[in-house]
Amino acid sequence: MFDLVFQSWIVEVGGRIVLIDPCTGNGRPHVVPFFNLLDTPYIETMGRLGYRPQDIDFVVCTHLHHDHCGWNTHLRDGCWVPTFPNARYIVQHIEYDRFRSGKTGLEVPAYNNGVFEQSVEPVMRAGLMDLAEGTYGVCPQVTVKPSPGHTLGHQMVHLDSGGRHLFFTGDCFHHPIQLADPHVHFAGGEDIDQLVATRRKLVDLAVDLGASLVAAHTPAPYTVRASRTDGRVAFTAGFG
């Protein structure tokens, strides 16, 4: 047994505010009872932290599963409209196409039914979505980079603040043990070989850059760091 939490991250750097992975959203039917017709104080909690929806400059969805893009939109007069009206929403082009057109031949999993129509398409219609083709500079300190495997167009967020590096890794791993043994499987994963390669890449980045890895679903202290001694990698929790 281990804890699996659902959360977003807000990064404020260089005068810009970046929201990463805006959870599932309220009022959506869902096959999993835990997520069905949620009524959570998500926006109110942001407000208590000092952030209003109109303050957000960028929304980055690491991928387009329901728990990473739901609050992209909210219901207004029976229509789904963008929650963050002044933001640019950043998604990988291949991820958008994977869930829009089905050209990949992959079926939309049942837990993601309706997500594209409710949480993605309204943002595109509003002209607020930027489709990245690989590495994409969000602002000077924040870059999104492909990290495929969990989904074909999964991306991670690299924060470089004065030479200190954080990678918001989305669903590249759900538990740190998957970094120690990248073949340990958890639900999901559209390309397991790519996912294993991505996890190995994350370990190298953590070691080579002294970076902290911030996963989407890990509880406090949220982050993982890595070091290598005599060819062996050791992992520690917490920010460096």
C-alpha positions in Angstrom: 0.0 0.0 0.0 1.1 3.6 -0.7 -0.4 7.0 -0.8 -1.5 8.4 -4.1 -2.5 12.1 -4.0 -4.0 14.4 -6.7 -2.6 17.9 -6.8 -1.5 20.8 -8.9 1.6 22.9 -8.7 1.9 26.7 -9.0 5.3 28.1 -10.0 5.9 31.9 -9.7 9.1 32.9 -11.3 10.4 35.9 -13.3 7.1 37.7 -12.7 5.1 34.9 -14.4 2.7 32.4 -12.8 2.6 28.9 -14.2 -0.1 26.3 -13.1 0.9 22.7 -13.7 -1.6 19.9 -14.0 -5.0 21.3 -13.0 -6.5 18.1 -11.6 -10.0 16.7 -12.5 -12.4 19.6 -12.2 -15.9 19.7 -10.7 -19.2 18.5 -11.9 -18.0 15.8 -14.3 -19.5 12.3 -14.5 -16.9 9.7 -14.0 -16.8 5.9 -14.0 -14.6 5.9 -10.9 -16.8 6.9 -7.9 -14.0 8.8 -6.2 -14.0 11.3 -9.2 -17.7 11.3 -10.0 -19.3 14.7 -9.9 -16.7 16.3 -7.7 -17.4 19.4 -5.7 -14.0 20.6 -4.4 -12.9 24.0 -3.3 -10.0 24.1 -5.9 -10.5 27.7 -6.9 -11.2 28.8 -3.4 -8.0 27.1 -2.2 -6.0 28.9 -4.9 -7.6 32.2 -3.7 -6.5 31.5 -0.1 -2.9 31.1 -1.5 -3.2 34.5 -3.2 -4.0 33.4 -6.8 -7.1 34.2 -8.8 -7.9 32.4 -12.1 -7.2 35.6 -14.1 -3.7 35.8 -12.5 -2.4 32.6 -14.2 -0.1 33.2 -17.2 0.4 29.6 -18.3 -1.3 26.3 -17.7 0.9 23.3 -18.5 -0.8 19.9 -18.8 1.8 17.1 -18.7 -0.8 15.0 -20.5 -4.5 14.8 -21.1 -5.8 12.3 -18.6 -8.7 13.7 -16.6 -6.7 14.3 -13.4 -4.2 16.5 -15.2 -6.4 18.8 -17.3 -9.9 18.9 -15.7 -9.8 22.4 -14.3 -8.8 23.8 -17.7 -12.5 24.5 -17.9 -15.5 25.1 -15.8 -19.3 25.2 -16.4 -20.9 28.5 -17.2 -24.5 28.7 -18.3 -24.3 25.0 -19.3 -21.2 25.4 -21.4 -17.6 24.4 -20.7 -15.4 27.5 -20.8 -11.7 28.2 -19.9 -11.1 28.6 -16.2 -8.0 30.7 -16.6 -9.0 33.3 -19.2 -5.6 35.1 -19.5 -3.4 32.0 -19.7 -1.8 30.2 -22.6 -2.4 26.4 -22.2 0.6 24.3 -23.3 0.1 20.7 -24.6 2.2 18.6 -26.9 0.8 18.4 -30.4 1.1 14.6 -30.5 -0.9 14.4 -27.2 -3.7 16.7 -28.6 -3.9 14.6 -31.7 -3.9 11.3 -29.8 -7.0 12.2 -27.9 -8.7 14.3 -30.7 -8.5 12.1 -33.7 -7.7 8.6 -32.6 -5.2 8.3 -35.4 -2.8 6.4 -33.2 -5.2 3.5 -33.1 -5.3 3.7 -29.3 -8.7 3.7 -27.7 -9.6 6.4 -25.2 -9.7 4.6 -21.8 -13.1 4.6 -20.1 -11.8 6.8 -17.2 -11.1 9.5 -19.8 -14.4 9.5 -21.7 -15.6 13.1 -22.4 -12.4 14.7 -21.2 -11.3 16.0 -24.5 -14.7 17.5 -25.3 -15.1 19.0 -21.8 -11.5 20.1 -20.8 -9.5 20.5 -24.0 -11.6 21.4 -27.0 -13.2 24.5 -25.4 -9.7 25.9 -24.7 -8.7 25.4 -28.3 -11.9 27.0 -29.6 -11.2 30.0 -27.3 -7.8 30.4 -29.0 -5.9 29.9 -25.7 -4.0 26.6 -26.5 -0.4 26.4 -27.8 0.6 23.0 -29.2 4.2 22.3 -28.6 6.4 20.3 -31.0 8.9 18.8 -28.6 10.9 21.1 -26.3 9.1 24.4 -25.8 10.1 27.5 -23.9 7.2 28.7 -21.7 9.2 31.6 -20.2 12.9 32.1 -19.6 13.1 29.9 -16.5 10.5 27.3 -17.6 10.7 24.8 -20.4 8.5 21.8 -21.3 10.3 18.7 -22.6 8.9 15.5 -24.1 8.8 12.6 -21.6 6.8 9.9 -23.5 5.6 6.6 -22.2 2.7 7.0 -19.8 1.0 8.7 -22.8 2.5 9.2 -26.3 2.7 13.0 -25.9 3.5 13.2 -22.2 5.7 16.2 -21.3 7.6 17.3 -18.2 8.3 20.8 -16.9 11.9 21.9 -16.3 12.3 24.8 -13.9 15.8 26.4 -13.9 16.0 29.0 -11.2 19.4 30.4 -10.8 21.0 27.1 -11.7 18.8 25.1 -9.3 16.8 22.5 -11.3 13.4 21.0 -10.7 11.6 18.7 -13.0 7.8 18.4 -12.6 7.5 14.9 -14.0 3.7 14.3 -14.2 3.1 10.6 -14.4 6.5 9.4 -15.5 6.5 7.6 -12.1 3.9 7.2 -9.4 6.3 5.9 -6.7 10.0 6.5 -6.3 10.6 2.7 -6.4 10.0 3.0 -10.2 13.2 5.1 -10.4 15.2 2.4 -8.6 13.6 -0.3 -10.8 12.1 1.4 -13.9 10.3 -1.8 -14.9 7.9 -1.8 -11.9 4.5 -1.2 -13.5 1.6 0.8 -12.4 -1.8 1.3 -14.1 -1.5 3.1 -17.5 1.4 3.3 -19.8 0.9 3.5 -23.5 4.4 2.6 -24.4 6.2 0.8 -21.6 9.6 0.7 -23.4 9.5 4.5 -23.7 8.4 4.8 -20.1 11.3 2.8 -18.8 13.7 4.9 -20.9 12.1 8.1 -19.6 12.6 7.0 -16.0 16.2 6.2 -16.6 16.6 9.6 -18.2 15.1 11.2 -15.1 17.6 9.5 -12.8 20.5 10.8 -15.0 19.1 14.3 -14.9 18.7 14.1 -11.2 22.3 13.0 -10.8 24.0 15.2 -13.4 22.1 18.4 -12.6 21.5 17.8 -8.9 17.9 18.2 -9.8 14.8 17.5 -7.7 12.1 15.4 -9.3 8.6 16.5 -8.4 6.0 13.8 -9.3 2.3 14.5 -9.8 1.0 11.9 -7.3 3.5 11.6 -4.5 2.7 13.0 -1.1 4.9 15.2 1.2 7.8 15.7 1.0 6.9 15.5 -2.7 10.3 15.4 -4.3 13.1 12.9 -5.0 16.8 13.5 -5.4 19.5 11.2 -6.7 23.3 10.8 -6.2 25.8 8.3 -7.7 28.7 6.9 -5.8 31.0 4.2 -7.3 28.4 3.5 -10.0 25.5 3.0 -7.5 22.6 5.5 -7.3 21.0 6.4 -4.0 17.7 8.3 -3.7 16.7 10.8 -1.0 13.4 12.6 -0.4 13.0 16.3 -0.2 14.3 19.4 -1.9 18.0 20.1 -2.2 
